[in-house]
Amino acid sequence: MKELKCPKCGNVFQVDEADYASIVSQVKNAEFDAEVSRRLSELNERHKAEQELATVKTQQTFQSQLKEKELELGAKDAEIERLKLQLDNIESQKKSELTTALAAKELEIVKLRSNVESEKREAKIHEDGLIKQYEEQLRMKQEQVDYYKDLKTKMSTKMVGETLEQHCSIEYEQYLRPVMPNAYFDKDNDAADGTKGDFIFRDYEEDVEYISIMFEMKNEMDTTATKHKNEDFLKKLDDDRRKKGCEFAVLVSLLEADNELYNTGIVNKSHLYPKMYVIRPQFFVPFINLLVQTSKKTLEYKKQLILAQRKEVDVTNFEAKLNDFKEKFGKNYRIASEKFQKAIEDIDKSIEFLQKTKEALLGSENNLRLANDKTEELTIRKLTYNNPTMKAKFEEAKAAEEISGTKG
């Protein structure tokens, strides 16, 4: 039991443990609540004061920052206005430049369109011209095909060959004779060596032959029993070329009509025979032009070769004349010497008064010897007089001999 004394009346009373704990608890709770209330009130007052102070400071800071921001905004507004004005100026300038550029581009586009239209018209004209040209060529080729087909059905093998020759002759007269009026082109009628070709072509410049061609024309009908090949005629053509002194040999052929090798253009057979070619009739004129242009490039070398050959002929003729003179003079000298010797023998047997004749004859022999010596000198000096070619040749020979002697 616990004893409790009333603070007002002073009476003492007892309470059990449970009541005592309840009373203590009530007392503690009341005091605690009062203390807590007081503390909370103080804290609230302090917090309120701090809040008010913080609010004042915050307002002051905010006002200061606001003024700074207003100043900054004023500066920014001014900068913005300046930039706007600058931008307006730039845009105005750009618009002006753009307008000028657009006007220039539009003018350029107009010109380009005009040029394009003009080029289109020219291209259309050119295209129409090419179409007409190709159509004309196609028509001519078709006419040529029809022409040969007609020939094959109407003519014999011999007549086909003769007509091919006639065709080439007409082609030459029509296209080549006007541009090469001095050239020679005719049938090969010389069969002295047993064979002959069909045509010979030669052309000259300044009397120098720079090209020569032996032609052979070959064709046969589809109905011919024995089908020949182009190579069957190359050996004979090469023989005819050599016999007639021609540089090139050309077989104009319609044989082996299905052979693409001969249908695609000019076929070079030089691996079989020198300067040997096989062509279709449509290449007759172009191939002559090709050989002429190629051979003209070697014309200057041929002229130099002919000049050198002529100089060589001069030397050969000179040596031949000199040797002929020496041979005839030596023969005459031998005959004269034999006769003089015989005369001397006869004089020795003759009477005394013929001694003077003997001496005279001996003197004649001596004079002939002297004449022969002078003749040797004559062959070099007199025969080279007014002959600069021979004089130069002898000087070269003498110089070569001196060089050879020095080396030895």
Buried (B, 14 or more C-beta within 10 A) or exposed (E): EEEEEEEEEEEEEEBEEEEBEEEEEEEEEEEEEEEEEEEEEEEEEEEEEEEEEEEEEEEEEEEEEEEEEEEEEEEEEEEEEEEEEEEEEEEEEEEEEEEEEEEEEEEEEEEEEEEEEEEEEEEEEEEEEEEEEEEEEEEEEEEEEEEBEEBBEEBEBEBBBBBBBEBBBEBBEEBBEEEBEEBEBEEBEEEEEEEBBBBBBBBBBEEEBBBBBBBBBBBBBEEEEEEBEBBEBBEBBBBBBBBBEBBBBBBBBBBBBEEEEBEEEBBEBEEEBEBBBBBBBBBBBEBBEEBBEEBEEEBEEBBEEEEEEEBEEBBEEBEEEBEEBBEEBEEEBEEEEEEBEEBBEEBEEEEEEBEEBBEEBBEEBEEBEEEBEEBEEBBEEEBBEEEEBBBEBBEEEEEEEEEEEEEE
